[in-house]
Amino acid sequence: MKQFVKLSLIAAAAAIAASAHAQGVYKIGIAAGLTGYAATVDRAWTDGVRVAVDVVNAAGGVNGRRLEVIVEDNRSEPQEAVTVYKKMMSSDKVDAFLSGCVSAGNLAAAGMVAKAQIPMMLCSILPQNADHVKWAFSTLPPAGFEVAKRMEFLQQDTQIRKVGVLHDPTPYANLQKGFAEKNAANYGLTLAGVDQYKQDDADLSVQIGKMNANGAGAVLKIGLGGTTLTAAKNIKQLGLPMLMLTSIEDLAVFRPVAEVLGPQFFFVAAPSQIAEALPAGPLKDAIGAFMTPWKAKHGERDPNWAGRGWDAVMLTVAAIRKANSFDGTKVRDAIETITGFQGTTGVYNFSPAVHQGITENPFKIATIRAGKVVIVK
């Protein structure tokens, strides 16, 4: 009788524990550059994650659990990123990382995250180490897509055949720079200079002037933050007819650049930044599903990076449901089976061999005229 009572108590305790676990939370950790050069994009990514989490929780959560977001500022620095990753793993016990766009920081922490078997859905490039990339997935299209669109535009829509490349030292920028060096000739272009700058540089006129002297009719500006406006002012101050074509960025950065350079300025645009001009279909529907709660909270703020944060949450939720589990390994395995997933940036197709889910170029070339974004190509 005593043994029966003991077993009954154990079973009851287990049931209570299981019920509490089911009603618990699934913790999402974000290492983001809320300050530093990546602040504009990482704040947007983080807010996009939060909006998605609010929507999921309002619908009852996922498999009986609410989502909880834990955010730490990595100050856009790799060393700080390692520190905040360690904190979220040891103190906060996060279940997954949906970290921002500071590639160097995410790569620096990838080894210890993989060792802990925690899935990562990132707004950055993937690690190079096979053991690390096994646990990392990206919502970021391949770096070459941005450069290809710009070079295609120069080849087909201008008479320019010499171009300069001005890039920051980040891993993502270096991938774009490498693509430009390897593929310029395929677009009938010659590189008239490749120069690196620092994110806190207050003047880029020397590099730009050298490219102009070498015959560059355009400069591919690769990198985030205030240096885009710096480069625009330098081109204007030097009185150059040079075009500037910039990377994906927040429209808040681009608007003052457009005021400085006018028709000499073009940028790579993501689908959510040009949503009104898109034809009806799954992509526009996916952007619309995100934009409704986004606008309700953030108005007309640029949706691009936030939309990728939204995608990261929805992909993670889809993996949890597909795996019917919160276990890190099972969620990771499930992400590898997600294909045909329509997000705000494009269609995600993951597999064991493909962890960068956007496999078709979703970008357009755009500019800003009279304060409005206009698709050019």
SULWOCOR-V582581 format. One record per run of one state. SS is the DSSP state (H for helix, E for strand, L for the rest). FROM is the first residue (numbers start at 1). LEN is the number of residues. If there is no record, write none. Layout:
ss->(SS/SS)
from->(FROM/FROM)
len->(LEN/LEN)
This chain:
ss->(L/H/L/E/L/H/L/E/L/E/L/H/L/E/L/H/L/E/L/H/L/E/L/H/L/E/L/H/L/E/L/H/L/E/L/H/L/E/L/H/E/L/H/L/H/L/H/L/H/L/E/L/E/L/E/L/E/L/E/L/E/L/E/L/E/L)
from->(1/2/23/25/33/39/59/62/63/65/74/78/91/96/98/103/116/119/123/130/134/136/139/143/158/162/168/171/188/190/197/205/214/218/223/227/238/243/247/251/265/270/271/278/282/299/304/324/328/336/341/343/347/349/351/352/354/355/356/357/358/359/364/370/372/376)
len->(1/21/2/8/6/20/3/1/2/9/4/13/5/2/5/13/3/4/7/4/2/3/4/15/4/6/3/17/2/7/8/9/4/5/4/11/5/4/4/14/5/1/7/4/17/5/20/4/8/5/2/4/2/2/1/2/1/1/1/1/1/5/6/2/4/2)
